[in-house]
Structure formats: C-alpha cells, structure tokens
Amino acid sequence: MKTKLDFNEFPPSTFEDWKGQVVKELKDKPYESLDWEIEDGWKTPPYLKSYDSKFPRVSRIQKDWEIGQVISFTTEKETNQHILSSLNLGVNALFIQFEQSQKISWDVLLEGVFLEYITIHFKGKGVDNSMIRTFIEFLKHKTDEIEKTSGSFDSPSIEKISKNEIKEREQFFGELSGKWQVFTVHADKIHNKGGSIIQSLGYALAEGNETLHRIISEASTTIDKASAMVRFQFATSSSYFPEIAKYKAFRFLWSEVVNAYQPVHECSVNTKIDGFGSLYLQAAADQHNNMLRSTTQAMSAIVGDVDTVVPLAFDQFSNHPSSESNRWASNILHLLREESYLSELSNATDGAYYIEQLIDSLCSNAWGLFQELESNGGISQAWELFNSKMMEFRNSQIEKVKSGEIPILGVNKYPNKKEIIDSKVLSEGVQERLSFIIEKEMEDKK
C-alpha cells in the first residue's frame, strides 16, 4: 500500500533559525567569520536568499560575441599567412600586434582578407597616428563600403597623448564608420601587473572618464561621439563568478559615467569590451594546464557579456606561441559556442542571487575607488597612490600563493617537479607574472 507523502510534517525553517544553529556550532567564532573574502574589502556572505538588485543592468548591444586572436606582426607576407590561417580556423576578430612604428604595405598584409566580414584591431606601441592615416587611405581604396567595416586602434594612456593627436584621432573617427574606436583603455594592464578586480574597474572608470573629458574639451565634440570612440580591454582571471560580476558591473558603472555628461542618445552609455585571457596567471611549467585556465576565463567573459573573447595560447608566455597552441585557443571558443551553446546565452545571470549580490557589491567598491581617484585629481595625478595600493595587493596575493592559501594547478598544486623551465623562450616581462615567481622559487628549492 502506497503512502501519500505529507511534506507538512517537515516544519519550515527561517533564515533566523538557520543562523541561530550556525552561531551555536561556531561557538566562540563570530558569524562574520564565514564571509568569503574575495579580495581585500570585498566579501560575500555564506547565506543568500531572494535578492533584489540595487543597480540596473546594462547588456551588450550585439547578440553574439566574437572569437578573437592576437597575431604579432613580423613581416607583411608572413603575418598575412598567420591572418589567413586564423580566419580559416573560425577567428572573426583579429588583434594585430605592432611593437614598433613602421611603414606598412597594407595591400600585402591584408591580401585576401575581406574586412567587411570580420573585425580587425591594431594593438601595441607601434600604432600611432601616421599608421592610422595610411590604413584609412588603404581602406578607402579597398572598399566603397567603409560603413560595413569595424575595428579599433590602440592608444597609450590619455596623459601621454597630445591635444593635436586627440584632434587628429577625432578626425579619423569621422572618416571611418561609427563601428571603429580610436581610443583604447587598457584595464588589462592592471590585472597583468597584479592588481585586483576592483582596481581594474576603478582604473578603467578613471582612465575612461579622463579620456572622455579630453576628447570633448580638446576636440570640441559631443559626449555621444566621444563615448563611441572609446573601447575597453580587460584581462580575465580564474575567479569564475567574480569575473562574471566584473564585466556586468562595468557596463553599469560606465553608463553612470557617460550619463553624467548628459548624452542625447540612450545608446551612448554602451561600450565595446574585449575580454583577454590572463598573462599574469599563465604558467611556464606544465603549460597545458593553461588551457584549463583559458577555458574558465573564456566562460566568465562570455557569461559576463563581453563583445570579444580573446583566449591566450597555452604557450603565450614564450616569445613565439606555436600555430598548434593558437589553434587550440580558438578551438576552446568553438567548443563553447557549438557544443555548449554559449552563443545562445542572454542575460544568463539574471535571478542568480549569488552573482547579483556580487555585482552590486562590486559596483559599490569599484565606484568608491573611482571617486577616491577623482578626488585626488584623476588617474593621471593619483597614479602613484593607485600604484602603491596595487603593489600592496599584488604582494599579499604572492604570499597567499606561496603559503598554498591560493592554489594554482601545476604551480603550487601538483607541480611537475621534474620539469625545468627554459628561460630563453620566455617573453619580456614574464618574470613579473605570479606563476613564474612561484615557479622560480620552487625550482630554486630543488
């Protein structure tokens, strides 16, 4: 004989009941000891219930995200082969890296590339106004439909750009379609120097605000045009949920900055965001573990609503990443798109109490840092103050990794003790990255 289940025999419990039992179990420890400290000053409680967001959400304009890949410029012909190979592998957003300013034969570099169907970005120290001018001239001869092309041009920190250069870039923007950005804010450098998520956001807001102010005042243009000229690049760490919250929080916070200038068009609060993988966390030892890191980083960026996802090759730390590793990097995104259907996501975090709480908490903390930087004269004037805080956080993280409090697979967790790192293949600056610092220390102990 079947007995009908009666769930009324289980008395309902409230949050207060649960908390009372927890406090009893903790004995001498306070309830707050259960809070998870994600970063210095950024905490999340152990219990989350129905949560109403304090801040509205701003979503990406385009429905889908793009698959990006970085290609370092060598010669026009050789780089063209790398470009065509990447495009054949399904990459639709190219980031061409120029380390020095030089005259480019665009016909050779972009032979066989149909710019109307991809997005192309020019990165690095070599991207200056003279290079942009020659590219625009090439583009005018190559196509009668410039409005169908899109991309961006790199730029140094705004304090390093002269008034004439700003005015010239504003003119470039006018000659191109509204799908091109002529200023890039590099928040990725904050993470790759060891900064926190909050510091990455605070810097992006402060540098972006200073960029808007100078474009408007020195190029005599409107906030609607100025905001369309700016693009943001972030690096994505391996903190899965906090990184999702970072991108979500930034879209709202940036809309607040733009709204302060009173734009005419509502769409002006939107911006383009590129989510790169983390150079800072990439390991030289047991390097194939980097693919696992790239996968979770890419997922955070996608769910966080970035416009372009740029995973790093598993040997990106070297001077010359292999074609195989670049192919595997793009394949990570193909798997996430075609087999995990992450291209079909739309506001996937809505209603997730934990992530909603993370976003709101991050908004408050990052906005507080932005206001602090502004009260000290903006990021240009407050850089030393900001940099000292960034180094303080970096050093604290290094100590936590050394102690094992923060595990990094293949570095301080299950390291390959027999592997020896060949320093000759390491790219410039790799010695400052977190994983390498720990790897070097462990190697010295062998």
C-alpha positions in Angstrom: 0.0 0.0 0.0 1.4 3.4 -1.1 1.6 6.1 1.5 0.9 9.6 0.3 3.8 11.9 1.2 2.9 14.8 3.5 5.5 17.5 3.4 3.7 19.3 6.2 5.4 17.0 8.6 8.6 18.9 7.9 8.3 22.3 9.7 9.5 25.2 7.6 12.7 26.9 8.8 13.6 30.6 8.5 17.0 32.3 8.0 17.0 33.2 11.7 16.6 29.5 12.6 19.5 28.6 10.3 21.7 31.4 11.6 21.0 30.5 15.2 22.1 26.9 14.6 25.2 28.1 12.8 26.1 30.5 15.6 25.7 27.7 18.1 28.0 25.5 16.1 30.6 28.2 15.7 30.9 28.6 19.5 33.5 31.4 20.1 33.8 32.4 16.4 31.6 35.3 15.1 29.1 34.6 12.3 31.0 37.1 10.1 34.0 34.6 10.1 32.1 32.6 7.5 32.1 35.5 5.0 34.2 34.7 1.9 36.7 37.5 1.3 37.2 37.5 -2.5 39.6 40.4 -2.3 40.7 42.9 0.2 37.5 44.6 1.4 35.2 42.6 -1.0 33.3 40.0 0.8 30.2 37.8 0.2 28.0 36.3 3.0 27.7 32.5 3.5 23.9 32.5 3.0 22.0 34.2 0.2 18.2 34.4 -0.2 15.9 36.2 -2.6 17.8 39.3 -3.7 16.7 42.4 -5.4 19.5 44.2 -7.3 20.2 47.7 -6.3 21.7 48.7 -9.6 20.1 48.3 -13.1 21.8 46.0 -15.6 23.2 47.2 -19.0 23.6 44.5 -21.6 25.8 44.1 -24.6 24.2 45.6 -27.8 25.2 42.9 -30.3 23.6 39.5 -29.6 26.7 37.3 -30.2 30.3 37.5 -29.1 33.3 37.4 -31.4 36.3 35.0 -31.4 39.5 36.9 -31.1 43.2 36.1 -31.6 46.4 38.1 -31.2 48.8 37.9 -34.1 52.3 39.5 -33.6 53.5 41.4 -36.7 56.8 40.2 -38.2 56.7 40.9 -41.9 53.7 41.7 -44.1 53.9 38.4 -46.0 54.5 36.2 -43.0 51.8 37.9 -40.9 49.3 37.7 -43.8 49.8 33.9 -43.7 49.1 33.8 -40.0 46.0 36.0 -40.5 44.6 33.8 -43.3 45.3 30.7 -41.2 43.4 32.2 -38.2 40.4 33.2 -40.3 40.3 29.7 -41.8 40.1 28.4 -38.2 37.0 30.5 -37.5 38.5 33.5 -35.8 36.5 36.6 -36.7 38.2 39.3 -34.6 41.9 39.9 -35.3 44.2 41.7 -33.0 47.4 42.5 -34.9 50.3 43.5 -32.5 52.8 46.1 -33.7 55.8 46.5 -31.4 57.3 49.5 -33.3 56.1 52.2 -35.6 56.9 51.4 -39.2 55.6 51.8 -42.8 53.2 49.0 -43.6 52.3 47.7 -47.0 48.7 47.2 -46.3 48.0 45.5 -49.6 50.4 42.7 -48.8 49.5 42.4 -45.1 45.7 42.2 -45.8 45.7 40.4 -49.1 42.8 38.0 -49.3 41.2 39.5 -46.2 37.6 40.7 -46.6 37.3 43.4 -43.9 33.5 43.7 -44.3 33.1 40.3 -42.7 35.5 40.5 -39.7 36.6 42.9 -37.0 40.2 44.0 -37.0 42.1 45.7 -34.2 45.6 47.2 -34.2 47.5 46.9 -31.0 50.8 47.8 -29.5 53.3 50.6 -29.2 53.7 50.8 -33.0 50.1 52.1 -33.5 50.5 55.8 -34.0 48.5 58.4 -36.0 50.7 58.1 -39.1 50.0 54.4 -39.2 46.3 55.0 -38.8 46.3 57.6 -41.6 47.9 55.2 -44.1 45.4 52.5 -43.1 42.4 54.8 -43.7 43.8 55.7 -47.1 44.2 52.0 -47.9 40.7 51.3 -46.7 39.2 54.0 -48.9 40.8 52.4 -51.9 40.0 48.8 -50.9 36.2 49.2 -50.3 33.4 51.6 -51.2 31.5 50.4 -48.1 33.6 51.6 -45.2 30.5 51.6 -43.0 30.5 47.8 -43.2 34.0 47.6 -41.7 34.7 47.7 -37.9 37.7 47.6 -35.5 39.8 49.7 -33.3 43.2 51.4 -32.9 45.4 51.1 -29.8 46.4 54.3 -27.9 48.7 55.0 -24.9 47.4 56.3 -21.6 45.5 59.5 -22.2 48.0 61.7 -20.4 50.6 60.7 -23.0 48.5 61.9 -25.9 48.9 65.5 -27.1 46.0 67.8 -27.9 46.8 67.7 -31.6 46.9 63.9 -31.6 43.5 63.8 -29.9 42.1 66.2 -32.5 43.5 64.1 -35.3 42.1 60.9 -33.9 38.7 62.6 -33.7 39.0 63.3 -37.4 39.9 59.7 -38.1 36.7 58.7 -36.4 34.8 61.0 -38.6 36.3 59.4 -41.8 35.5 55.9 -40.6 32.2 54.4 -39.7 30.8 54.5 -36.2 31.9 50.9 -35.8 35.6 52.0 -35.3 37.1 53.0 -31.9 40.2 55.3 -32.0 41.0 55.2 -28.2 41.6 52.1 -26.1 41.6 52.0 -22.3 43.9 49.2 -21.1 42.5 47.9 -17.9 44.1 44.6 -18.7 47.5 46.0 -17.7 46.2 46.4 -14.1 45.4 42.7 -13.8 48.7 41.7 -15.5 50.6 43.9 -13.1 49.0 42.0 -10.2 46.1 44.3 -9.4 42.7 43.3 -8.1 39.3 43.1 -9.9 38.2 46.3 -8.0 41.4 48.1 -9.0 40.9 47.0 -12.7 37.4 48.5 -12.6 38.5 51.7 -10.8 41.3 52.3 -13.2 39.0 51.7 -16.3 36.5 54.2 -15.0 39.0 56.8 -14.1 41.1 56.5 -17.3 37.9 56.3 -19.4 36.5 59.4 -17.7 39.7 61.3 -18.3 39.7 60.2 -21.9 36.1 61.4 -22.4 36.9 64.7 -20.8 39.9 65.4 -23.0 38.1 64.3 -26.2 35.2 66.6 -25.6 37.2 69.6 -24.5 40.1 69.4 -26.9 38.4 68.0 -30.0 35.3 70.2 -29.4 32.9 67.3 -29.8 29.9 65.8 -28.0 29.7 63.1 -25.4 27.7 61.0 -27.8 30.6 61.0 -30.3 33.3 60.8 -27.6 31.8 57.7 -26.0 31.6 55.9 -29.4 35.4 56.5 -29.9 36.4 54.6 -26.8 37.0 50.8 -26.3 38.0 48.9 -23.2 40.3 45.9 -22.8 40.3 43.8 -19.7 42.2 40.6 -18.6 40.1 37.8 -17.1 41.4 36.0 -14.0 40.5 32.5 -13.0 38.0 33.7 -10.3 35.0 32.4 -12.2 32.0 34.1 -10.6 33.7 37.3 -9.6 34.9 37.8 -13.2 31.4 37.4 -14.5 30.4 40.1 -12.0 33.2 42.3 -13.0 32.1 42.6 -16.6 28.4 43.0 -15.6 29.3 45.7 -13.1 31.5 47.6 -15.5 28.7 48.0 -18.1 26.5 49.7 -15.5 29.3 51.8 -13.9 30.4 53.1 -17.3 26.8 54.0 -18.2 26.8 56.1 -15.0 30.0 57.9 -16.1 28.6 58.6 -19.6 25.2 59.7 -18.2 26.9 62.4 -16.1 27.8 64.1 -19.4 24.1 64.1 -20.4 24.2 62.4 -23.7 21.4 62.9 -26.2 21.2 59.3 -27.3 20.5 56.5 -24.9 22.8 54.1 -26.8 25.8 56.3 -25.9 26.0 54.6 -22.5 27.0 51.3 -24.2 30.6 50.5 -25.0 32.8 47.8 -26.5 34.7 45.4 -24.2 37.4 42.9 -25.1 38.0 40.1 -22.6 41.5 38.8 -22.9 43.0 35.8 -21.0 45.3 36.3 -18.1 49.0 36.7 -18.8 49.6 37.2 -15.1 48.3 33.7 -14.2 49.8 31.8 -17.2 52.3 29.2 -16.1 55.5 28.3 -17.9 55.7 24.9 -16.2 53.2 22.2 -17.0 52.0 24.6 -19.7 49.0 22.5 -20.9 47.2 23.4 -17.7 46.9 26.9 -19.2 44.2 25.5 -21.5 42.1 24.8 -18.4 42.6 28.3 -17.2 41.8 29.7 -20.6 38.5 27.8 -20.7 37.1 29.1 -17.4 38.4 32.6 -18.2 36.6 32.5 -21.6 33.4 31.2 -19.9 33.5 34.1 -17.4 34.0 36.6 -20.2 31.1 35.2 -22.3 28.6 35.0 -19.4 29.8 38.5 -18.4 28.7 39.8 -21.8 32.0 41.0 -23.4 31.9 41.8 -27.1 35.1 39.9 -28.0 36.7 36.9 -26.2 40.4 36.5 -26.7 41.8 33.4 -25.1 45.6 33.1 -24.9 47.6 30.3 -26.5 48.8 27.9 -23.8 52.4 28.9 -24.6 51.7 32.7 -24.8 54.4 33.2 -22.2 57.0 32.3 -24.9 58.4 34.6 -27.5 56.7 32.7 -30.3 53.4 30.9 -29.5 53.1 27.9 -31.8 50.5 27.6 -34.5 49.2 24.5 -32.7 48.6 26.4 -29.4 46.9 29.2 -31.3 44.6 26.7 -33.0 43.7 25.1 -29.6 43.0 28.5 -28.2 40.4 29.3 -30.9 39.0 25.7 -30.6 38.2 26.4 -26.9 35.7 29.0 -28.1 34.3 26.9 -30.9 33.6 24.2 -28.3 31.9 26.7 -26.0 29.9 28.1 -29.0 29.0 25.0 -30.9 28.8 22.3 -28.2 27.9 24.2 -25.1 25.7 26.7 -26.9 27.1 29.7 -25.0 26.4 31.9 -28.0 22.7 31.5 -27.2 23.0 33.0 -23.8 21.0 36.1 -23.0 21.4 37.7 -19.5 22.2 34.2 -18.1 22.9 35.6 -14.6 19.5 37.3 -14.1 17.9 35.9 -11.0 21.1 34.2 -9.7 21.2 35.6 -6.2 24.8 35.0 -5.6 26.0 36.7 -8.8 23.5 39.6 -8.4 24.9 40.2 -4.9 28.5 40.0 -6.3 27.7 42.6 -9.0 26.1 45.0 -6.5 28.9 44.6 -4.0 31.5 45.1 -6.8 29.7 48.2 -8.1 29.8 49.8 -4.7 33.5 49.0 -4.1 34.7 50.0 -7.6 32.7 53.2 -7.6 34.2 54.1 -4.2 37.7 53.6 -5.7 36.8 55.7 -8.8 35.6 58.5 -6.5 38.8 58.4 -4.5 40.9 58.7 -7.6 38.8 61.6 -8.9 39.1 63.4 -5.6 42.8 63.1 -6.0 42.9 64.8 -9.4 42.1 61.8 -11.6 44.1 58.8 -12.5 47.0 60.8 -14.0 47.5 62.8 -10.8 46.7 59.8 -8.5 48.8 57.2 -10.2 51.4 56.9 -7.5 48.7 56.4 -4.9 46.9 53.9 -7.0 50.1 52.0 -7.9 51.2 51.7 -4.3 47.8 50.1 -3.5 48.1 47.8 -6.5 51.6 46.6 -5.4 50.3 46.1 -1.9 47.6 43.8 -3.2 50.0 42.0 -5.5 52.4 41.3 -2.7 49.6 40.0 -0.5 48.5 37.6 -3.3 52.0 36.4 -3.8 52.3 35.5 -0.1 48.9 33.6 -0.3 50.1 31.6 -3.3 53.4 30.8 -1.6 51.5 29.6 1.5 49.1 27.5 -0.6 46.1 29.5 0.5 45.5 30.3 -3.2 46.1 27.2 -5.2 47.3 27.3 -8.8 47.2 24.0 -10.7 50.7 22.9 -11.9 52.4 25.7 -10.0 51.9 25.2 -6.2 49.3 22.5 -6.6 50.5 19.2 -8.1 53.6 20.7 -9.7 55.8 18.7 -12.1 58.9 18.7 -10.0 61.0 17.1 -12.8 60.3 19.9 -15.3 62.9 22.6 -15.9 61.9 26.0 -17.3 64.0 27.2 -20.2 64.3 31.0 -19.5 65.5 31.5 -23.2 62.0 31.0 -24.5 60.2 33.4 -22.1 58.8 36.6 -23.4 59.7 40.0 -22.0 58.1 40.8 -18.6 57.2 37.1 -17.8 59.4 37.3 -14.7 56.9 39.7 -13.1 54.0 37.3 -13.5 52.6 35.5 -10.5 53.0 31.9 -11.7 56.6 32.5 -12.8 57.5 34.0 -9.4 56.3 30.9 -7.6 57.7 28.5 -10.2 61.2 30.1 -9.9 61.1 29.9 -6.1 60.1 26.3 -6.2 62.8 25.5 -8.8 65.5 27.2 -6.6 64.5 24.8 -3.8 65.1 21.7 -5.9 
